[in-house]
């Protein structure tokens, strides 16, 4: 498995959970959008400030480790943190517009393209996924509202047309998350040896795709989809990860044993901190982690130094994520709930898919 599959699986899970919430129609669409923006924006700002602080305190650690990391890693933070660079990262790159190569508006031309063309990586590169999460959440909200007001045939026709718009992009994962929630009763009701075997097969296929270096035939699928869809994956490897994430989520839904394992208390505890861990690990790795590695490298062989760095860095990232979840994430959730006017709760009457 790789980080891309983990992120894409989160998109599917997020859509699955949000669909249940958005089917409750006591709140207006504007209130839901404001709630989601508040929920995501506060952690985004906090993690960006954390990255800025760490990069300012430990600017040299990246140069020490540059000979030992991949070309992709060397490109991160290659530019000096000048005033204009920081201003651009604050004013242009954002949860709304996106970042270089991962903006919803990459397809746009004319004046919009002039803005999108100048986007760059964030000081905390994982923030790109919050851009996708925000706009994906709005897509889930739209589908939930349509599901409540349209007859079943009309809803699924619009759903299919929307799939043609999202194409091979990661926004299709949000639509699949919606479909997964609407069909959850059928999947969760599967019992016996055959569904269990099917679930394990899907999970095994996801793991295989995650470990597979080649992206054939997904490259050709991305090219073929460009003629019929508005949004596309950047390349075959991205689509391969999307397919793996979808197979993984489907396998979990129809495999009761795996669901039981995932309900273990320590995994639930880790799951509550996964979002924070995702946001804090990158700036910690490229500053404190690199500094630890450079110090250990003076006394130990490269393999031993790398292993100890992973151990120390992992523990430090988990500790930082725990604090981030307590001091940033929880208050952000409480603040986002204030965007919703208190109303009597109603149970959603699902009509189109059940």
N, C-alpha and C positions, 0 to 999 in steps of 0.2 A: 504494500500500500504506500501511497505517497501523500504529500500535503495537499495536492490538487484534488484528489479524491475525497479527502477529509473535508475540505472546504465545500465541495459540491454536494457531499452528503448532508452537510449542514443546511445548504439551500433547500434541499428536498424536505428535510425534517422541519425547517422553519416554516415552509409553506403548509405542511401538514398540520402543524399546531395552529398557525395563524388562521387557517380556514375555519377551524372550529370557533375561534374567537370572532371572526368577521361575519359568520353566519348569524350572529346575534345582532339584531338591527335596532337596538334602542339608541344607538349613537349615530350621528351623522358621519358621512364620509370625511368631511373636513376634520372632525374630532379624531377620527381614527388616524388620519394622515399626520395630524399634529402630535398625537400620541407616539406614533412610530418614529417620527423625526426626532422628538425629544429623547426617546429611548436610545437611539443610535448615536445621536450627535454628541451627547455628553461623554460617553466613553471614547469617541473618536478624538475629541479635543484633548481629553486627558492623556490619551496614549501619544498623541502628537507632541504635547508638551513634555512628556516623559522622554521621548526620543530626542527632542531638542536639547534637553538638560544633559542627558547622557553623552550625546555627541559633542557637546560643548566641554564637558568635564574630561572626557577621554578621547580626544581627537586623534591621538597618535597610534592607538591600538590597531586601527585598520591597516596602517602602513606596515606595522610589524608582522602582520599575519598574511599580507598580500601574496607572498610567494607560495603559500600553502593552500590557498583556496581556489575555487573555480573562477573562470573568466566572468561568469554571471555575478558571482559574489564580489569580485573586484570592481565591477561597475557600480555596485551600490555605493552611494555617498561619494562618487568620484569627484563631483563638483564641490568647490569650497562653499561653506555656508556663509555667503555674503548677504548683505541686506536685501538686494534685489531677488536673490534666490529664495530667501525666506518669505519675502513679500509675495512672490509668485505662488509659493506653496500655500500661503494663507488665503490669498484673494482669488486664485484661479483654480488650482486643484481643490476638489471638495467632494463631499458626499453626494452633492447634487450633480455636478458636471462630470465627476470621475477623474481618472488619472490616465497617463499615457498608455495607449494600447488597450485599455479596459474601460472605456467610456461607452455608455449607452448610445451616445451621439456620434460614434465613430462613422456611422453611415451617412451623416448629414453633409451637406455641401453649403456653398455660399457663405453667408455671414457666420452661421453657426460653426462651420468648419474652420474658420479663421481662429475661433476660440479653442476648439478641440485640438487643432494642430499644435497648439502651444502648451498642451498639458504635459506634465512630467510625473515621475515617480514622487510619492510622498516621502517625507522623512521617516515615516513608518509604513513601508510598502504594503503590509497586510490590509491597510485601510481601503484598498481597492474593493475588497469584498463587501464593505459597508455601503459603498455606492451601489453595487449589485443588489445587496440585501434591501436597501431602501426602495429602489424602483421595482424590485421583485415583489416586495410587500404590497405596493400599490397595484400590481398586476393581480395578486391574490385577492385583494379587496374588491377589485372590479369583478373578478370571476365569482366571488361569494355573493355580491349584490345581484349579478345577473342570474345566478342560480336560484335566488329567492323569488325573483319576479317573472322568470320565463318558464314556459312549458319545457319539459325535458328535451324533446327533439330540437327545439330552437336553441337551448343552452348548449347542447353538445355540438351543434353545427357551428355556433360561434366559437366554442372551445377549439374545434378542429381548425377553423380559419386562423385563430390566434396562434396555434402551433405553427402554421405556415409563416406567420410573421416572425416569431421568435427563432424559427429554424434550428440551426445547430448551436446556437448561443446558449450560455448557461441560464438564460431566462426561461428556457424550456423546462428546466428542472423545477421551477416554481409551479408551472402548470402541471407537471407530473405529481408534485406534492399535493396539489388541489385534488387531482383525480384519485390519488392514493387515499386521501381522507374520505372522499365521497364513496369510495368502494371499500372502505376499511372493514365493514362488517363481514363482507364476503371473504376477505383474506384472513381476518382473525378467526373466522369460524372454521377454517380448514384444520382438520385433525387427522391423525393416522400416519402411517409409514410413508405413503406416497407424497403428501404435502411436505413432510419433514425432509424427505430426500430432495424434493424440488427446491426447498429453501436452502439446503446445504449446497446444492449444485449452483444456485444463483450466487451465493456468497463465494464459493470457490472460483466461479467465473470472474467475479469482481476482483478477487485477490490476484488471479492470473493476469488480468488486464493491468492491474496496478504494478505488477512486477515486469511486465513486458516492455522492452525497450522500443521495439518497432511499432509504428502507428498505422501500418497497413491493415485493413483497407480503409481506415478512417480518413486518411488524407483525401482519397478520391471521393468519399461521401461528402466531405466538406465542400469540395469543388463543385460537385453535382448539385448540392443544395443552394448554391449561390444564385442560380437562375430562377429559383422559386420562392426564396425567403428574403426578408429584409435584413435580419440579423444573422451573423455567422460566428462560429468559433474561429479563433485565430489560426488554427491548424488541426491536423488530425489527432495529435496528442491530447489536445484539450477535449475534443469530442470523445476520445477513448476514455478519458477520466470521467466525463459526464455519464457515459454508458455504464462504467464501473460503479459509480455512485448510485445510479438508478437500480442496478442489479443488487447491490448491497442492501439498499433500503427495502426492496421487494422481498429479498431473502429473509431479512429480519422479520418482516410483517407476517410471513407464512411459516416461520420456524419458531414454535413456542419455546423450545429449549433455549435458543439463543436469546429470546426476549426475557426469559427467566434469569439467564446469566447476566444480562445487561441491567437487571433490576437490583443487582448486588449493591449494598450500601456504599462501599468504597467507590464503585463506578458512578453511582448517583452523585456522590460528593465531588468526584473529579469532573463529572459532567456540568455541575453548577459553576465550576471554575474554568471550563474549557474556553468560553468566549474571552474571558480576561487573559487566559494563558496565550491565546492566539494573538491578542493585541500587544502583549508585553514581551513576548519571547524574542522578536526580531531585534528591537533596539538593544536589548540586554545581550543577545548573542554577538552583535557587531561592535559592542563596546566592552562590557565587563568580561564576556566570554573570550573575546580576542585577547584582552589584557591578561587573563588567567593563563591562556594557552602560551602566550609569549614568555611569561615568567617561567612556567613549567618547562618550556623548551630549552631553557638554559641549563637544566639539571637532569632532564629525562629524555629518552628517545621519543621520536615523534608520535609513534603509536600509543605509548603510555601516556604522554602528555595530552593527546587527543581524548583518550578514554577518561582520564581524570577531569578534563575540561567539560566533557559531556555530563559526567556525574555532578560536578559542582554547579555547572550552568543549569542543568535540569532542576536541581534542588532550589537554586536561586530563583529560577523562572516560576516554579510552582509557589514558592513563598511570596514572590511579588504578585502573582496572579491571585493568591488568596487575599492579600491586602487590597488589590485593585477591585476584586469582586465585592469586598466588604465596604470600602470607602467610596467607590465610584459607581460600580454596577448596580448595587442595591438602591442607592439614592436616585440613580437615573430611572430605575423602574418605578420607584415611588413618585418621582416627579412626573413621569409620563402618564401615570394614572390620574393625575390632577387635571390632565387635558380632557378627561371624560366627565361630563356632568353626571352626578349621581341620579340614577333612575332605577325603577324596579326591574329586576332581571327577568327575562323571558327565555323560555327554552326554544331554540330554533326548530321550526317545523320543516325538516328537510323533505323536499318534494321531487326534485329532478332526478336524483340518482338512487334513492333508496327504494 
